[in-house]
Amino acid sequence: MASILRAIIINTEHRQWTAAMEILAWNTDKQRMTTMDVEFTKENTTWFDGCARQSDIQKITDLDGGLLISKAGYYYPVWIGGKSRANVEYSRKIARELEKLALIP
């Protein structure tokens, strides 16, 4: 995946972390790949443990008025406008169904 890690800041005292990067993601609104600046934080990202396959969803992130769905393997993330982690009830399963629907031509 084409991503450039710009900064990782870990505050061990408060167990907080931040990762800011520029990523290439499939934008379902524009129907093309776009470069997005994203900051993964505890407040905007839900991580899922137990990814048995590379196609399993590893994390979902609220980003720019939409939802960024990232898989465990070397897949490009998918950004879906107008959705959020709350819309998918912070669920990997519901996020996967939303991703499938968004990718139907």
C-alpha positions in Angstrom: 0.0 0.0 0.0 1.3 3.4 -0.8 1.4 5.2 2.5 3.8 7.6 4.0 4.2 7.6 7.7 4.7 11.2 8.9 4.6 10.9 12.7 3.9 8.5 15.5 3.7 10.0 18.9 3.3 7.7 21.9 2.6 9.1 25.3 3.3 6.1 27.6 2.2 8.0 30.7 -1.4 8.3 29.5 -1.3 5.3 27.1 -2.3 7.5 24.1 -1.0 7.1 20.6 -1.3 9.0 17.4 -0.3 8.0 13.9 -0.5 10.7 11.1 0.0 9.6 7.5 -0.9 10.2 3.9 -2.6 7.2 2.4 -4.0 6.2 -1.0 -7.6 5.0 -0.6 -10.6 4.1 -2.9 -13.1 7.0 -2.6 -16.6 5.6 -3.3 -18.1 9.1 -3.8 -15.6 9.9 -6.6 -15.2 6.3 -7.8 -11.4 6.6 -8.0 -8.3 6.4 -5.8 -7.6 9.6 -3.8 -4.8 10.6 -1.5 -6.0 11.3 2.0 -4.4 12.8 5.1 -5.4 10.7 8.1 -4.6 10.7 11.8 -5.3 7.4 13.6 -6.2 8.2 17.2 -8.0 6.4 20.0 -10.9 8.9 19.6 -11.5 8.3 15.8 -10.4 4.7 15.2 -11.8 1.3 16.3 -9.3 -1.6 16.0 -10.4 -5.2 15.7 -8.3 -8.1 17.0 -8.1 -11.5 15.6 -7.7 -10.9 11.9 -7.3 -14.5 10.7 -7.2 -13.5 7.0 -5.7 -10.6 5.1 -9.1 -9.7 3.9 -10.5 -9.2 7.4 -11.3 -5.6 8.5 -8.6 -4.5 10.8 -9.8 -1.0 11.7 -12.5 1.6 10.9 -11.8 5.3 11.2 -14.0 8.4 11.1 -12.4 10.7 8.6 -13.6 13.9 6.8 -17.3 13.2 7.2 -17.0 9.6 6.1 -15.8 6.2 7.2 -12.4 4.7 6.2 -12.4 0.9 6.2 -8.9 -0.7 6.4 -8.2 -4.4 5.9 -5.4 -6.4 7.6 -3.5 -7.2 4.3 -2.1 -5.2 1.5 -5.5 -3.9 0.3 -6.2 -0.2 -0.3 -8.6 1.2 2.3 -12.1 2.2 1.2 -13.6 5.6 2.1 -17.4 5.9 2.2 -18.8 9.4 2.5 -21.6 10.2 4.8 -21.1 7.3 7.1 -19.4 6.9 10.5 -18.4 4.3 13.1 -21.7 5.0 14.9 -23.6 4.2 11.7 -22.1 0.7 11.6 -22.5 0.4 15.4 -18.7 0.0 15.7 -19.1 -3.5 14.2 -16.7 -5.2 11.9 -19.5 -7.3 10.4 -21.7 -4.3 9.6 -18.7 -2.4 8.2 -18.0 -5.3 5.9 -21.6 -5.3 4.6 -21.4 -1.5 4.1 -18.2 -1.9 2.2 -19.7 -4.6 -0.1 -22.7 -2.4 -0.9 -20.5 0.7 -1.6 -18.3 -1.2 -4.0 -21.2 -2.5 -6.2 -21.1 -0.6 -9.5 
